[in-house]
Amino acid sequence: MDIISMRSLSKDNVTSLIELTEKIESGSISLDISGHLVALLFFEPSTRTAFSFDSAIKRLGGQTIIMQETKSSSVQKGESFADTIKTVSQYADAIVIRSAIEGAARFASEIVDIPVINAGDGANQHPTQTLLDLYTIKKQQKTVENRKVAIVGDLRYGRAVYSLVYGLAMFNAELYLISPEHLKIRAYVRHDLDTMGIKYHESEDISAVLDKVDVMYVTRIQRERFAGQYEYEKVKDSYQITRSMVESASLKNNFTLLHPLPRVNEITTDVDSLPCAHYFAQAKNGMYMRQAIIASLLGAV
């Protein structure tokens, strides 16, 4: 089995991983992958994802070999992507891969016979991020079913967004998609949501939904996607969560604020100490979820 896209996982797959993650975090189960080695191939920069996979594997007793970008690899000599993946598969029991190229992880999974995990491919998918996000929502909300979730920021190019939308759809979430007009979610996703019968709303206004949702998932407005600095400046502060905004809103008692990180200015640092802010705990949850994923794929469960 590979973890390439949320669309290739079933609800049962996701639920099983969440349940296993709960057991791992609580310490009620002890898993061991000693003797196994996992290759972490990061063709583009990563902090949280690379570190959490590395930590997860080592806490399970496994070992890692790591490529961070391509400066010290044979890619610099002109080696093809396929040859790099095939070569690494001779040494490792599984491969975790991040690439700027959409579809890279799926291609890798088709040319090797060991498990491949997509750690982000361009603006396409980031399934392990969504799995840890769903686990975080379950912890804070007690259930993922039928939650009202606002997703805020760059909905057109954010790979975490695409995986999350499909993950939440499995649990019949009602979605509030908040973004600038030209960063709205892509048309094919709206079509898929319509086909699945998922209720969703599109808006450019955060304040209009704050008191309606159980979860707000904030992502970075990517300056590089704007035609000019002026256009970016017009919207950047409209998509900023501040302490005063949170404290003045009539929030639900269980309101949960999440962010996949890194952040720029979309959540001010004075929000960090509020009880609704769970984005750093969310990052830690990534280690537990990735332990569950690796253990499952390597047959340690």
C-alpha positions in Angstrom: 0.0 0.0 0.0 1.1 3.6 -0.7 -0.1 6.9 0.7 -0.3 9.1 -2.4 -3.6 11.0 -2.2 -6.6 11.4 0.1 -8.7 10.4 -2.9 -7.1 7.0 -2.9 -7.9 6.3 0.8 -11.2 5.1 2.1 -12.9 6.4 5.2 -12.1 3.1 6.9 -8.4 3.6 6.1 -8.5 7.0 7.6 -10.5 6.0 10.7 -8.1 3.1 11.3 -5.1 5.4 11.2 -6.7 7.9 13.6 -7.5 5.1 16.0 -4.0 3.7 15.8 -2.6 7.2 16.3 -4.7 7.6 19.5 -3.2 4.4 20.8 0.4 5.5 20.0 0.0 8.9 21.7 -1.6 7.4 24.8 1.1 4.7 25.1 -1.5 1.9 25.1 0.4 0.2 22.2 4.1 -0.2 21.6 5.2 -0.7 18.0 8.7 -1.7 16.7 10.2 -1.3 13.3 13.7 -2.0 14.3 15.7 -3.4 11.4 13.8 -1.2 8.9 15.2 1.7 7.0 13.1 4.5 5.4 14.4 6.9 2.8 13.3 10.6 3.2 13.7 12.2 -0.2 13.0 15.9 -0.1 13.5 17.5 -3.5 12.3 20.8 -2.1 12.7 22.3 1.4 10.9 21.0 4.4 11.1 21.5 8.2 8.1 20.1 10.0 7.3 17.2 7.6 10.9 16.1 7.3 11.6 16.3 11.0 8.3 14.7 12.1 8.9 11.7 9.7 12.5 11.4 10.9 11.4 11.6 14.6 8.5 9.2 14.0 10.7 6.5 12.4 13.4 6.8 15.0 10.9 6.6 17.9 9.6 3.4 16.4 13.2 2.0 16.4 13.8 2.4 12.7 16.5 4.2 10.8 16.5 6.9 8.1 18.6 8.0 5.2 17.8 11.6 4.2 18.2 13.7 1.1 17.4 17.4 1.7 17.1 19.1 -1.7 19.4 17.8 -4.5 22.7 19.7 -4.0 24.6 16.7 -2.7 22.8 14.1 -4.9 23.5 12.6 -8.3 20.6 14.7 -9.6 23.2 17.4 -10.0 25.1 15.1 -12.3 22.1 14.7 -14.5 20.6 11.5 -13.1 16.9 11.2 -13.9 14.3 11.2 -11.2 13.3 7.6 -12.1 16.8 6.3 -11.7 17.2 8.1 -8.3 14.0 6.5 -7.0 14.9 3.1 -8.3 18.4 3.3 -6.8 17.2 4.4 -3.4 14.6 1.6 -3.4 17.5 -0.9 -3.4 18.5 0.4 0.1 15.3 1.3 1.8 12.1 -0.5 3.0 9.9 2.6 2.2 10.3 6.0 0.6 8.9 9.3 1.8 9.1 11.8 -1.1 8.4 15.6 -1.5 8.7 17.2 -4.9 7.7 20.5 -6.5 6.4 18.4 -9.4 2.7 17.4 -9.3 2.4 13.6 -9.7 6.0 12.8 -8.7 5.0 10.6 -5.7 2.5 8.7 -7.8 5.1 8.1 -10.5 7.6 6.9 -7.9 5.0 4.4 -6.6 4.6 3.0 -10.0 8.2 2.2 -10.6 9.3 0.7 -7.3 7.9 -2.2 -5.2 8.2 -0.7 -1.7 5.7 1.6 -0.1 5.8 5.3 -1.2 4.4 8.1 0.9 3.7 11.5 -0.6 5.0 14.3 1.6 3.8 16.9 -0.8 3.8 17.2 -4.6 3.6 20.7 -6.0 0.2 22.2 -5.5 -1.5 18.8 -5.7 -1.7 16.8 -2.5 -0.2 16.5 1.0 -2.1 13.5 2.4 -0.1 13.0 5.6 -0.8 16.6 6.6 -4.5 16.0 6.2 -4.3 12.8 8.2 -2.7 14.6 11.1 -5.2 17.5 10.7 -8.1 15.1 10.9 -6.5 13.5 14.0 -6.2 17.0 15.6 -9.8 17.8 14.8 -10.9 14.5 16.4 -8.9 15.3 19.5 -10.3 18.8 19.9 -13.9 18.2 18.7 -14.3 14.6 19.9 -15.5 13.7 16.4 -14.7 14.7 12.8 -18.3 13.9 11.6 -20.5 16.7 10.5 -18.1 19.5 11.6 -18.4 23.0 10.2 -14.9 23.9 9.0 -13.6 27.2 7.5 -10.5 27.0 5.3 -8.9 30.3 4.9 -6.2 31.7 2.6 -4.7 30.5 -0.6 -7.1 27.8 -1.7 -5.9 27.6 -5.3 -2.3 26.6 -4.8 -2.2 25.2 -1.3 -1.6 21.5 -1.5 -2.6 21.0 2.2 -6.0 22.5 1.2 -6.8 20.0 -1.5 -6.0 17.0 0.6 -8.0 18.5 3.5 -11.1 19.2 1.5 -11.3 15.6 0.4 -10.5 14.3 3.8 -13.2 16.4 5.4 -15.7 15.3 2.7 -15.3 11.7 3.9 -16.9 12.9 7.2 -19.6 15.0 5.7 -18.2 18.3 6.8 -19.8 21.6 5.9 -17.1 23.8 4.4 -16.6 27.5 4.4 -14.0 28.4 1.7 -12.5 31.9 2.4 -10.1 33.4 -0.1 -9.4 36.3 -2.4 -11.3 36.0 -5.7 -8.3 34.9 -7.8 -7.2 32.3 -5.1 -10.5 30.5 -5.0 -10.4 26.7 -5.0 -10.2 25.1 -8.4 -13.3 24.3 -10.4 -12.8 20.6 -10.4 -12.9 20.5 -6.6 -16.2 22.4 -6.5 -17.5 19.9 -9.1 -16.3 17.0 -6.9 -17.9 18.5 -3.8 -21.2 19.0 -5.7 -21.0 15.3 -6.9 -20.4 14.1 -3.3 -23.3 16.2 -2.0 -21.0 18.2 0.3 -22.4 21.5 1.5 -19.9 24.4 1.0 -19.9 28.2 0.9 -17.4 30.6 -0.7 -16.6 34.0 0.6 -13.9 36.6 0.9 -14.8 37.6 4.5 -13.4 35.8 7.6 -15.5 37.7 10.1 -18.7 36.5 8.5 -18.0 32.9 9.4 -16.1 33.0 12.7 -19.2 32.4 14.8 -20.6 29.7 12.6 -17.7 27.2 12.5 -16.3 24.6 14.8 -12.8 24.7 13.2 -10.9 27.4 11.3 -8.0 26.2 9.3 -5.8 29.1 8.2 -3.2 29.0 5.5 -0.6 31.5 4.2 -1.6 34.0 1.5 1.2 33.5 -0.9 2.6 36.9 -2.0 4.2 35.3 -5.0 0.8 34.5 -6.6 -0.1 38.2 -6.9 0.5 40.2 -10.0 1.9 43.1 -7.9 2.7 44.1 -4.4 -0.3 46.5 -4.3 -2.8 43.7 -4.9 -1.2 41.6 -2.2 -1.2 44.5 0.3 -5.0 45.0 -0.3 -5.9 41.5 1.0 -3.1 40.4 3.3 -4.5 42.0 6.5 -8.0 40.9 5.6 -6.8 37.3 6.1 -5.2 37.9 9.5 -6.5 36.4 12.7 -5.7 38.7 15.7 -6.3 38.2 19.4 -8.9 41.1 19.4 -10.8 39.4 16.5 -11.0 36.1 18.3 -11.9 37.6 21.7 -14.6 39.9 20.3 -16.3 37.1 18.3 -19.2 35.0 19.5 -17.3 31.8 19.0 -18.6 28.3 19.7 -17.3 26.8 23.0 -15.3 24.2 21.1 -13.8 26.5 18.5 -10.5 25.2 17.2 -7.9 27.3 15.3 -5.4 25.4 13.2 -2.6 26.2 10.7 -0.4 23.7 8.8 2.6 26.1 9.3 4.8 27.9 8.4 2.9 31.1 9.1 3.9 34.6 8.0 1.4 37.2 9.5 -1.9 35.4 9.0 -2.2 34.6 12.7 -0.6 37.1 15.1 1.6 35.7 17.8 -0.6 37.0 20.6 -3.2 34.5 19.6 -0.8 31.6 20.4 -1.7 31.6 24.1 -5.5 31.5 23.6 -7.1 28.1 24.4 -8.5 27.8 20.9 -5.0 27.9 19.3 -3.8 24.3 18.5 -1.4 24.7 15.6 1.8 23.8 17.5 0.1 20.8 19.1 -1.1 20.1 15.6 2.6 19.9 14.5 3.3 17.4 17.3 0.3 15.3 16.3 2.1 14.9 13.0 4.8 12.8 14.6 2.2 10.5 16.1 0.2 10.1 12.9 3.3 9.5 10.9 4.3 6.8 13.3 0.9 5.2 12.6 1.4 5.5 8.9 4.9 4.1 8.8 4.1 1.2 11.2 1.1 0.3 9.1 2.9 0.3 5.8 5.8 -1.7 7.2 3.5 -4.4 8.8 4.4 -3.6 12.4 0.7 -3.4 13.5 
